């Protein structure tokens, strides 16, 4: 699946996107974040406060317990403010 990173999540990880194949036990957005945090200090730093990072599965906002099976793209971004 393709992962896309925006704003400070992208800056902390050091790349705008990547393609990954998480293990079978990674079933939800929260599981994916946990798995990513174990991939290196840049991921651990980006997701250190995972509760503030938002996710979208195939361009639809998703909660941490949302299943990721079959997703083509998952995007991660910080909370946005309007203006």
GUDO-454604 format. One record per atom (N, C-alpha, C): residue number from 1; residue in three letters; z, x, y. Coordinates in nm, 2 decimals. Layout:
N
torza resi NUM | resn ala | zz Z | xx X | yy Y .
...
This chain:
83
torza resi 1 | resn unk | zz 0.00 | xx 0.08 | yy -0.12 .
torza resi 1 | resn unk | zz 0.00 | xx 0.00 | yy 0.00 .
torza resi 1 | resn unk | zz 0.00 | xx 0.09 | yy 0.12 .
torza resi 2 | resn unk | zz -0.05 | xx 0.03 | yy 0.23 .
torza resi 2 | resn unk | zz -0.06 | xx 0.11 | yy 0.36 .
torza resi 2 | resn unk | zz 0.07 | xx 0.07 | yy 0.44 .
torza resi 3 | resn unk | zz 0.13 | xx 0.18 | yy 0.49 .
torza resi 3 | resn unk | zz 0.25 | xx 0.16 | yy 0.58 .
torza resi 3 | resn unk | zz 0.20 | xx 0.20 | yy 0.72 .
torza resi 4 | resn unk | zz 0.24 | xx 0.12 | yy 0.82 .
torza resi 4 | resn unk | zz 0.20 | xx 0.15 | yy 0.96 .
torza resi 4 | resn unk | zz 0.33 | xx 0.16 | yy 1.04 .
torza resi 5 | resn unk | zz 0.34 | xx 0.26 | yy 1.12 .
torza resi 5 | resn unk | zz 0.46 | xx 0.28 | yy 1.20 .
torza resi 5 | resn unk | zz 0.43 | xx 0.27 | yy 1.35 .
torza resi 6 | resn unk | zz 0.52 | xx 0.20 | yy 1.42 .
torza resi 6 | resn unk | zz 0.50 | xx 0.18 | yy 1.57 .
torza resi 6 | resn unk | zz 0.61 | xx 0.24 | yy 1.65 .
torza resi 7 | resn unk | zz 0.58 | xx 0.27 | yy 1.77 .
torza resi 7 | resn unk | zz 0.68 | xx 0.31 | yy 1.87 .
torza resi 7 | resn unk | zz 0.77 | xx 0.43 | yy 1.82 .
torza resi 8 | resn unk | zz 0.90 | xx 0.41 | yy 1.84 .
torza resi 8 | resn unk | zz 0.99 | xx 0.53 | yy 1.80 .
torza resi 8 | resn unk | zz 1.00 | xx 0.54 | yy 1.65 .
torza resi 9 | resn unk | zz 0.97 | xx 0.44 | yy 1.57 .
torza resi 9 | resn unk | zz 0.97 | xx 0.46 | yy 1.43 .
torza resi 9 | resn unk | zz 0.86 | xx 0.57 | yy 1.40 .
torza resi 10 | resn unk | zz 0.74 | xx 0.55 | yy 1.46 .
torza resi 10 | resn unk | zz 0.63 | xx 0.64 | yy 1.44 .
torza resi 10 | resn unk | zz 0.67 | xx 0.78 | yy 1.49 .
torza resi 11 | resn unk | zz 0.73 | xx 0.79 | yy 1.60 .
torza resi 11 | resn unk | zz 0.77 | xx 0.92 | yy 1.66 .
torza resi 11 | resn unk | zz 0.87 | xx 0.99 | yy 1.57 .
torza resi 12 | resn unk | zz 0.96 | xx 0.92 | yy 1.51 .
torza resi 12 | resn unk | zz 1.06 | xx 0.99 | yy 1.43 .
torza resi 12 | resn unk | zz 1.00 | xx 1.03 | yy 1.30 .
torza resi 13 | resn unk | zz 0.91 | xx 0.95 | yy 1.24 .
torza resi 13 | resn unk | zz 0.85 | xx 0.99 | yy 1.11 .
torza resi 13 | resn unk | zz 0.74 | xx 1.10 | yy 1.13 .
torza resi 14 | resn unk | zz 0.68 | xx 1.09 | yy 1.25 .
torza resi 14 | resn unk | zz 0.58 | xx 1.19 | yy 1.28 .
torza resi 14 | resn unk | zz 0.44 | xx 1.16 | yy 1.23 .
torza resi 15 | resn unk | zz 0.41 | xx 1.03 | yy 1.20 .
torza resi 15 | resn unk | zz 0.28 | xx 0.99 | yy 1.17 .
torza resi 15 | resn unk | zz 0.26 | xx 0.84 | yy 1.20 .
torza resi 16 | resn unk | zz 0.14 | xx 0.80 | yy 1.23 .
torza resi 16 | resn unk | zz 0.12 | xx 0.66 | yy 1.26 .
torza resi 16 | resn unk | zz 0.11 | xx 0.57 | yy 1.13 .
torza resi 17 | resn unk | zz 0.06 | xx 0.63 | yy 1.02 .
torza resi 17 | resn unk | zz 0.05 | xx 0.55 | yy 0.90 .
torza resi 17 | resn unk | zz 0.04 | xx 0.64 | yy 0.78 .
torza resi 18 | resn unk | zz 0.05 | xx 0.58 | yy 0.66 .
torza resi 18 | resn unk | zz 0.03 | xx 0.65 | yy 0.54 .
torza resi 18 | resn unk | zz 0.01 | xx 0.55 | yy 0.42 .
torza resi 19 | resn unk | zz -0.04 | xx 0.59 | yy 0.31 .
torza resi 19 | resn unk | zz -0.06 | xx 0.51 | yy 0.20 .
torza resi 19 | resn unk | zz 0.04 | xx 0.56 | yy 0.09 .
torza resi 20 | resn unk | zz 0.12 | xx 0.47 | yy 0.04 .
torza resi 20 | resn unk | zz 0.22 | xx 0.50 | yy -0.06 .
torza resi 20 | resn unk | zz 0.21 | xx 0.41 | yy -0.18 .
torza resi 21 | resn unk | zz 0.27 | xx 0.46 | yy -0.29 .
torza resi 21 | resn unk | zz 0.29 | xx 0.38 | yy -0.41 .
torza resi 21 | resn unk | zz 0.43 | xx 0.38 | yy -0.45 .
torza resi 22 | resn unk | zz 0.51 | xx 0.29 | yy -0.40 .
torza resi 22 | resn unk | zz 0.65 | xx 0.29 | yy -0.43 .
torza resi 22 | resn unk | zz 0.68 | xx 0.26 | yy -0.58 .
torza resi 23 | resn unk | zz 0.79 | xx 0.30 | yy -0.64 .
torza resi 23 | resn unk | zz 0.82 | xx 0.27 | yy -0.78 .
torza resi 23 | resn unk | zz 0.84 | xx 0.12 | yy -0.80 .
torza resi 24 | resn unk | zz 0.82 | xx 0.07 | yy -0.92 .
torza resi 24 | resn unk | zz 0.83 | xx -0.07 | yy -0.95 .
torza resi 24 | resn unk | zz 0.95 | xx -0.14 | yy -0.91 .
torza resi 25 | resn unk | zz 1.07 | xx -0.07 | yy -0.91 .
torza resi 25 | resn unk | zz 1.19 | xx -0.13 | yy -0.87 .
torza resi 25 | resn unk | zz 1.20 | xx -0.16 | yy -0.72 .
torza resi 26 | resn unk | zz 1.11 | xx -0.11 | yy -0.64 .
torza resi 26 | resn unk | zz 1.11 | xx -0.14 | yy -0.50 .
torza resi 26 | resn unk | zz 1.04 | xx -0.28 | yy -0.48 .
torza resi 27 | resn unk | zz 1.12 | xx -0.38 | yy -0.46 .
torza resi 27 | resn unk | zz 1.06 | xx -0.52 | yy -0.47 .
torza resi 27 | resn unk | zz 1.07 | xx -0.59 | yy -0.33 .
torza resi 28 | resn unk | zz 1.15 | xx -0.55 | yy -0.24 .
torza resi 28 | resn unk | zz 1.16 | xx -0.61 | yy -0.11 .
torza resi 28 | resn unk | zz 1.15 | xx -0.51 | yy 0.00 .
torza resi 29 | resn unk | zz 1.14 | xx -0.57 | yy 0.13 .
torza resi 29 | resn unk | zz 1.13 | xx -0.48 | yy 0.24 .
torza resi 29 | resn unk | zz 1.25 | xx -0.39 | yy 0.25 .
torza resi 30 | resn unk | zz 1.37 | xx -0.45 | yy 0.22 .
torza resi 30 | resn unk | zz 1.49 | xx -0.36 | yy 0.23 .
torza resi 30 | resn unk | zz 1.49 | xx -0.25 | yy 0.12 .
torza resi 31 | resn unk | zz 1.44 | xx -0.29 | yy 0.00 .
torza resi 31 | resn unk | zz 1.42 | xx -0.18 | yy -0.10 .
torza resi 31 | resn unk | zz 1.33 | xx -0.07 | yy -0.06 .
torza resi 32 | resn unk | zz 1.22 | xx -0.11 | yy 0.01 .
torza resi 32 | resn unk | zz 1.12 | xx -0.02 | yy 0.06 .
torza resi 32 | resn unk | zz 1.18 | xx 0.08 | yy 0.16 .
torza resi 33 | resn unk | zz 1.26 | xx 0.02 | yy 0.25 .
torza resi 33 | resn unk | zz 1.33 | xx 0.10 | yy 0.35 .
torza resi 33 | resn unk | zz 1.42 | xx 0.20 | yy 0.29 .
torza resi 34 | resn unk | zz 1.50 | xx 0.15 | yy 0.19 .
torza resi 34 | resn unk | zz 1.59 | xx 0.24 | yy 0.12 .
torza resi 34 | resn unk | zz 1.51 | xx 0.35 | yy 0.05 .
torza resi 35 | resn unk | zz 1.40 | xx 0.32 | yy -0.02 .
torza resi 35 | resn unk | zz 1.32 | xx 0.42 | yy -0.08 .
torza resi 35 | resn unk | zz 1.26 | xx 0.52 | yy 0.02 .
torza resi 36 | resn unk | zz 1.21 | xx 0.47 | yy 0.13 .
torza resi 36 | resn unk | zz 1.16 | xx 0.56 | yy 0.23 .
torza resi 36 | resn unk | zz 1.27 | xx 0.66 | yy 0.29 .
torza resi 37 | resn unk | zz 1.39 | xx 0.61 | yy 0.31 .
torza resi 37 | resn unk | zz 1.49 | xx 0.69 | yy 0.36 .
torza resi 37 | resn unk | zz 1.52 | xx 0.81 | yy 0.27 .
torza resi 38 | resn unk | zz 1.49 | xx 0.80 | yy 0.14 .
torza resi 38 | resn unk | zz 1.51 | xx 0.91 | yy 0.05 .
torza resi 38 | resn unk | zz 1.40 | xx 1.01 | yy 0.04 .
torza resi 39 | resn unk | zz 1.29 | xx 0.98 | yy 0.12 .
torza resi 39 | resn unk | zz 1.17 | xx 1.07 | yy 0.12 .
torza resi 39 | resn unk | zz 1.18 | xx 1.19 | yy 0.21 .
torza resi 40 | resn unk | zz 1.29 | xx 1.19 | yy 0.29 .
torza resi 40 | resn unk | zz 1.30 | xx 1.31 | yy 0.38 .
torza resi 40 | resn unk | zz 1.38 | xx 1.27 | yy 0.50 .
torza resi 41 | resn unk | zz 1.42 | xx 1.38 | yy 0.58 .
torza resi 41 | resn unk | zz 1.51 | xx 1.35 | yy 0.69 .
torza resi 41 | resn unk | zz 1.44 | xx 1.28 | yy 0.80 .
torza resi 42 | resn unk | zz 1.31 | xx 1.29 | yy 0.82 .
torza resi 42 | resn unk | zz 1.24 | xx 1.22 | yy 0.92 .
torza resi 42 | resn unk | zz 1.25 | xx 1.07 | yy 0.89 .
torza resi 43 | resn unk | zz 1.24 | xx 1.03 | yy 0.77 .
torza resi 43 | resn unk | zz 1.25 | xx 0.89 | yy 0.73 .
torza resi 43 | resn unk | zz 1.39 | xx 0.84 | yy 0.74 .
torza resi 44 | resn unk | zz 1.48 | xx 0.92 | yy 0.70 .
torza resi 44 | resn unk | zz 1.63 | xx 0.88 | yy 0.71 .
torza resi 44 | resn unk | zz 1.66 | xx 0.86 | yy 0.86 .
torza resi 45 | resn unk | zz 1.61 | xx 0.94 | yy 0.95 .
torza resi 45 | resn unk | zz 1.63 | xx 0.93 | yy 1.09 .
torza resi 45 | resn unk | zz 1.57 | xx 0.80 | yy 1.15 .
torza resi 46 | resn unk | zz 1.44 | xx 0.78 | yy 1.10 .
torza resi 46 | resn unk | zz 1.37 | xx 0.66 | yy 1.15 .
torza resi 46 | resn unk | zz 1.44 | xx 0.53 | yy 1.11 .
torza resi 47 | resn unk | zz 1.50 | xx 0.53 | yy 0.99 .
torza resi 47 | resn unk | zz 1.56 | xx 0.41 | yy 0.94 .
torza resi 47 | resn unk | zz 1.71 | xx 0.42 | yy 0.93 .
torza resi 48 | resn unk | zz 1.77 | xx 0.50 | yy 1.01 .
torza resi 48 | resn unk | zz 1.92 | xx 0.52 | yy 1.01 .
torza resi 48 | resn unk | zz 1.99 | xx 0.39 | yy 1.04 .
torza resi 49 | resn unk | zz 1.93 | xx 0.31 | yy 1.12 .
torza resi 49 | resn unk | zz 1.99 | xx 0.18 | yy 1.15 .
torza resi 49 | resn unk | zz 1.89 | xx 0.08 | yy 1.12 .
torza resi 50 | resn unk | zz 1.87 | xx 0.06 | yy 0.99 .
torza resi 50 | resn unk | zz 1.76 | xx -0.03 | yy 0.93 .
torza resi 50 | resn unk | zz 1.77 | xx -0.17 | yy 0.99 .
torza resi 51 | resn unk | zz 1.89 | xx -0.21 | yy 1.03 .
torza resi 51 | resn unk | zz 1.90 | xx -0.35 | yy 1.08 .
torza resi 51 | resn unk | zz 1.83 | xx -0.38 | yy 1.20 .
torza resi 52 | resn unk | zz 1.79 | xx -0.28 | yy 1.28 .
torza resi 52 | resn unk | zz 1.72 | xx -0.30 | yy 1.40 .
torza resi 52 | resn unk | zz 1.57 | xx -0.29 | yy 1.39 .
torza resi 53 | resn unk | zz 1.52 | xx -0.22 | yy 1.28 .
torza resi 53 | resn unk | zz 1.38 | xx -0.21 | yy 1.25 .
torza resi 53 | resn unk | zz 1.32 | xx -0.34 | yy 1.20 .
torza resi 54 | resn unk | zz 1.21 | xx -0.38 | yy 1.26 .
torza resi 54 | resn unk | zz 1.15 | xx -0.50 | yy 1.21 .
torza resi 54 | resn unk | zz 1.03 | xx -0.47 | yy 1.12 .
torza resi 55 | resn unk | zz 0.99 | xx -0.56 | yy 1.04 .
torza resi 55 | resn unk | zz 0.88 | xx -0.54 | yy 0.95 .
torza resi 55 | resn unk | zz 0.78 | xx -0.66 | yy 0.95 .
torza resi 56 | resn unk | zz 0.66 | xx -0.63 | yy 0.92 .
torza resi 56 | resn unk | zz 0.56 | xx -0.73 | yy 0.90 .
torza resi 56 | resn unk | zz 0.48 | xx -0.70 | yy 0.78 .
torza resi 57 | resn unk | zz 0.46 | xx -0.80 | yy 0.70 .
torza resi 57 | resn unk | zz 0.38 | xx -0.79 | yy 0.57 .
torza resi 57 | resn unk | zz 0.25 | xx -0.85 | yy 0.60 .
torza resi 58 | resn unk | zz 0.14 | xx -0.78 | yy 0.59 .
torza resi 58 | resn unk | zz 0.01 | xx -0.83 | yy 0.62 .
torza resi 58 | resn unk | zz 0.00 | xx -0.91 | yy 0.75 .
torza resi 59 | resn unk | zz 0.06 | xx -0.85 | yy 0.85 .
torza resi 59 | resn unk | zz 0.07 | xx -0.90 | yy 0.99 .
torza resi 59 | resn unk | zz 0.15 | xx -1.02 | yy 1.01 .
torza resi 60 | resn unk | zz 0.24 | xx -1.05 | yy 0.92 .
torza resi 60 | resn unk | zz 0.33 | xx -1.17 | yy 0.93 .
torza resi 60 | resn unk | zz 0.47 | xx -1.11 | yy 0.93 .
torza resi 61 | resn unk | zz 0.55 | xx -1.14 | yy 1.03 .
torza resi 61 | resn unk | zz 0.69 | xx -1.10 | yy 1.04 .
torza resi 61 | resn unk | zz 0.76 | xx -1.13 | yy 0.91 .
torza resi 62 | resn unk | zz 0.84 | xx -1.03 | yy 0.86 .
torza resi 62 | resn unk | zz 0.91 | xx -1.05 | yy 0.73 .
torza resi 62 | resn unk | zz 1.06 | xx -1.01 | yy 0.74 .
torza resi 63 | resn unk | zz 1.14 | xx -1.08 | yy 0.67 .
torza resi 63 | resn unk | zz 1.29 | xx -1.05 | yy 0.67 .
torza resi 63 | resn unk | zz 1.31 | xx -0.94 | yy 0.56 .
torza resi 64 | resn unk | zz 1.43 | xx -0.87 | yy 0.57 .
torza resi 64 | resn unk | zz 1.45 | xx -0.77 | yy 0.47 .
torza resi 64 | resn unk | zz 1.44 | xx -0.81 | yy 0.32 .
torza resi 65 | resn unk | zz 1.47 | xx -0.93 | yy 0.29 .
torza resi 65 | resn unk | zz 1.47 | xx -0.98 | yy 0.15 .
torza resi 65 | resn unk | zz 1.33 | xx -1.03 | yy 0.11 .
torza resi 66 | resn unk | zz 1.23 | xx -1.01 | yy 0.20 .
torza resi 66 | resn unk | zz 1.09 | xx -1.06 | yy 0.17 .
torza resi 66 | resn unk | zz 1.03 | xx -0.97 | yy 0.06 .
torza resi 67 | resn unk | zz 0.97 | xx -1.03 | yy -0.04 .
torza resi 67 | resn unk | zz 0.91 | xx -0.95 | yy -0.15 .
torza resi 67 | resn unk | zz 0.78 | xx -0.88 | yy -0.10 .
torza resi 68 | resn unk | zz 0.76 | xx -0.76 | yy -0.15 .
torza resi 68 | resn unk | zz 0.64 | xx -0.68 | yy -0.10 .
torza resi 68 | resn unk | zz 0.53 | xx -0.68 | yy -0.21 .
torza resi 69 | resn unk | zz 0.55 | xx -0.74 | yy -0.32 .
torza resi 69 | resn unk | zz 0.44 | xx -0.74 | yy -0.43 .
torza resi 69 | resn unk | zz 0.31 | xx -0.79 | yy -0.37 .
torza resi 70 | resn unk | zz 0.21 | xx -0.72 | yy -0.39 .
torza resi 70 | resn unk | zz 0.08 | xx -0.77 | yy -0.35 .
torza resi 70 | resn unk | zz 0.04 | xx -0.74 | yy -0.20 .
torza resi 71 | resn unk | zz 0.14 | xx -0.68 | yy -0.13 .
torza resi 71 | resn unk | zz 0.11 | xx -0.65 | yy 0.01 .
torza resi 71 | resn unk | zz 0.01 | xx -0.54 | yy 0.03 .
torza resi 72 | resn unk | zz -0.09 | xx -0.56 | yy 0.12 .
torza resi 72 | resn unk | zz -0.19 | xx -0.46 | yy 0.15 .
torza resi 72 | resn unk | zz -0.13 | xx -0.36 | yy 0.26 .
torza resi 73 | resn unk | zz -0.06 | xx -0.42 | yy 0.35 .
torza resi 73 | resn unk | zz -0.01 | xx -0.34 | yy 0.46 .
torza resi 73 | resn unk | zz 0.13 | xx -0.39 | yy 0.50 .
torza resi 74 | resn unk | zz 0.22 | xx -0.30 | yy 0.53 .
torza resi 74 | resn unk | zz 0.35 | xx -0.33 | yy 0.58 .
torza resi 74 | resn unk | zz 0.37 | xx -0.24 | yy 0.71 .
torza resi 75 | resn unk | zz 0.40 | xx -0.31 | yy 0.81 .
torza resi 75 | resn unk | zz 0.42 | xx -0.24 | yy 0.94 .
torza resi 75 | resn unk | zz 0.57 | xx -0.24 | yy 0.98 .
torza resi 76 | resn unk | zz 0.62 | xx -0.13 | yy 1.04 .
torza resi 76 | resn unk | zz 0.76 | xx -0.12 | yy 1.08 .
torza resi 76 | resn unk | zz 0.76 | xx -0.09 | yy 1.23 .
torza resi 77 | resn unk | zz 0.84 | xx -0.16 | yy 1.30 .
torza resi 77 | resn unk | zz 0.85 | xx -0.14 | yy 1.45 .
torza resi 77 | resn unk | zz 0.99 | xx -0.18 | yy 1.50 .
torza resi 78 | resn unk | zz 1.02 | xx -0.12 | yy 1.61 .
torza resi 78 | resn unk | zz 1.15 | xx -0.16 | yy 1.67 .
torza resi 78 | resn unk | zz 1.15 | xx -0.30 | yy 1.74 .
torza resi 79 | resn unk | zz 1.26 | xx -0.35 | yy 1.77 .
torza resi 79 | resn unk | zz 1.26 | xx -0.48 | yy 1.84 .
torza resi 79 | resn unk | zz 1.18 | xx -0.47 | yy 1.97 .
torza resi 80 | resn unk | zz 1.11 | xx -0.58 | yy 2.00 .
torza resi 80 | resn unk | zz 1.03 | xx -0.58 | yy 2.13 .
torza resi 80 | resn unk | zz 1.10 | xx -0.67 | yy 2.23 .
torza resi 81 | resn unk | zz 1.08 | xx -0.64 | yy 2.35 .
torza resi 81 | resn unk | zz 1.12 | xx -0.73 | yy 2.46 .
torza resi 81 | resn unk | zz 1.00 | xx -0.79 | yy 2.53 .
torza resi 82 | resn unk | zz 1.02 | xx -0.91 | yy 2.58 .
torza resi 82 | resn unk | zz 0.90 | xx -0.97 | yy 2.65 .
torza resi 82 | resn unk | zz 0.90 | xx -0.93 | yy 2.80 .
torza resi 83 | resn unk | zz 0.80 | xx -0.96 | yy 2.86 .
torza resi 83 | resn unk | zz 0.80 | xx -0.93 | yy 3.00 .
torza resi 83 | resn unk | zz 0.67 | xx -0.96 | yy 3.07 .
